[in-house]
Amino acid sequence: MTSPRESVLREFERRTGTKAPLLARAPGRVNLIGDHTDYNDGFVLPMAIDRAVWIALRPRDDGRVTAHSLDFHEDATFDVRELKREHDGWVEYVRGVAWALGLRAGHAAGSLRGWEGVLAGDVPVGAGLSSSAALELATARAFAATSALAWNPTEMARLAQRAENEWVGVNCGIMDQLISAAGVAGHALLIDCRSLDTRAVPLPDEVAVVVLDTATRRGLVDSEYNERRARCEAAARTFGVKALRDVDERMFAERSGSLDDVTRRRARHVVTENARTLAAADALAAGDVRRVGTLMDESHRSLRDDFEVSRPELDTMVEIARAQQGCLGARMTGAGFGGCAVALVARDAAEQFTNEVAKRYEEQVRLTPYIYVCAASAGASLEKV
Ligand code: GLA
């Protein structure tokens, strides 16, 4: 199969008659542990995966962008000086990033330079592996290259998040954009979502990270997501703190009595998930992969029972995964309501694991899952071709 990298380079040449001088790339991600904690100023432990969005491009002297998406078979043309929302699809992520970069202090939209480019990716859309963050960061890399902007991963992640929040209108936290911008090959990244400090934690060679796509897609995710956020914010107000990050397990035990049952369970998930995520990063750093697996199992239970963002297919996938030899732990990953789970598996058992889980899931659920071992890759990059 042709890789998206080759496809965009080839298509650029076919369309323009010249080779693309630049190639921007940004990866999707899988989160090992720490879900629904980022918008509570908490901790997450994702890794960038070896699937990405690629843009082959040539800078322009003016503010025009002419882009072709190989995945959506669609062209888009706009001018960074006259940005208007027009569509719902991929183009709005590209336009939104141009808007956010243009708003950046000291960088008026007029000084952004455009580009001609071809885009493609192999991060499945809607699976919970952050194809939109990958598109945003690849776009940011493209504009940074054409407009001579310094590449600061944290700052670019913030701008991409702003594009998604305010231009696209999805109220996400910072995790997806930051890991796509700042991922480190061979490592997971512990992110403090308040300070945005990161700590790269090496993944031991003896384990494989396996993505388990249930082949279900999330419906209603935006409204459910916003509802969870609102509850967490209400709980923080009751505790008298800025965010649930400021509540530890002891404070929760002492002072959660005044919360209604649902809000209390939502808050308990966030408080315990933050503790688990910090513990998992330490355990991973110490090479204690069994402990990491146990924490992942506990995380799934908490997301399922307290935060209530799992669904039956995700639960079944996780149960099947855990029953296999060599599986250290498994959990749903990302926002939930569909999409992917993730498992930590002894590397020498990984092949047997993927075959067995795929077979059993298909038998039980009657959907064909998509299961693969993924490698932790580097964050967004720019290549001179
Ligand atoms: C989505 C959001 C992230 C994060 C996760 C849940 O992926 O984009 O910001 O909140 O859900 O952990």
Boltz pocket constraint, residues with backbone or C-beta under 6 A from the ligand:
constraints:
  - pocket:
      binder: B
      contacts: [[A, 34], [A, 35], [A, 36], [A, 37], [A, 38], [A, 39], [A, 128], [A, 172], [A, 173], [A, 174], [A, 175], [A, 176], [A, 334], [A, 335], [A, 336]]
      max_distance: 6.0
